[in-house]
Amino acid sequence: EDFYDENVVFLRFCFEKELLKKNPLDRQGRILRMVYINQDLTNIGKNLFPELLDKFLAFYDRKGKTSLETMLNRWYTALEKEYRSQTAG
């Protein structure tokens, strides 16, 4: 149950940051799908989503004291900064 709830947080975050083209949750906040391929991702999502997912899965296994929301924002900010610097050149 906790893992499901954490996935809801992760997927909502990814949609709000415009990494996913379509909302992965229904109106009740239930997950509609768990598998995402390149055509489901925005251009920036194709670059950031896989790395963010890896960090999320590693974080969940570790059960840290920092909230998932805080960590998602930290990871996203770092990944986006790296992505922007690579595409600026």
Buried (B, 14 or more C-beta within 10 A) or exposed (E): EEEEEBBBBBBBBBBEBEBBEEEBBEEEEEBEEEEBEEEBBBEBBEBBBBBBBEBBEEBBEEEEEEEBEEBBEEBBEEBBEEBEEEEEE
